[in-house]
Each structure stands twice: as structure tokens, then as C-alpha cells.
């Protein structure tokens, strides 16, 4: 219900920018890392290399990333945000911040504290599961 009500899987409009969830995640990873190979981005996003290749091509077509051959290994592409991509990432970030502020303001202090505690536990459990997928 959270995914459905949050419309996470639909392309979102962020101050006029249309961006898919995959694009949003890729922009966030590139903003954090600076430069990533397509393989590293695929690993961070948990996506197949071919999917990330199409994703990167789409972001490049929008003018949001540069995709250059790695001089140390010509088989790999290095991905970086362009100035337009950095501006788009900042614009999208402002929209998210505003939306989250509105949502969190609608919660009681006890609900916010419970959410903080619960999400902290969920993140810990996800890290444990990622290290040991057979862990129950």
C-alpha cells in the first residue's frame, strides 16, 4: 500500500521534471559518488548491466549524465552528472524535501519517533539480509 499510495513506481513530476524511479535512484547514486562505472551503478541499484546500459543511455539523452569510456579499461563506461544533471538532481531533491516535510508535519511526535525507530531497525535488518541472503 505504501508503494501504491506513494506512487513510487510511476514517473514523477518534480518541479516540472519527469523522472522514473530508476532514473531517480541513478541520479542519487551519481550525486553521492561523483563518478561510477556502469557496472558499479548496476551493483548499487541491484539491476542487470543491460538495464543500467539502457538507463544510462536515457539519462545521457536527457543531458543529465556524461558517459565516457574509461581510459584505463576501454570496455567500461564512466558515468558522471553533467551540470544539467546536477541541477535536475537538486531540483528533484527540493521537491522530495518539501513533500517529506509536509508528510512528516502531519504525524504526531509519537508517530515520528515510532517511524524513526522502525525504519532504523528495518535498515539494519536489510543490511544484515544483504550480507547474508540466507539469513532468516
Secondary structure, DSSP 8 states (H G I E B T S, - for coil): -HHHHHTTTS-EEETTEEE-HHHHHHHHHHHHHSEEEHHHHHHHHT--HHHHHHHHHHHHHTTSEEEEEETTEEEEEEEEE-HHHHHHHHHHHHHHHHHHHHHHHTS-HHHHHHHHHHHHHHHHHHHHHHH-TT--
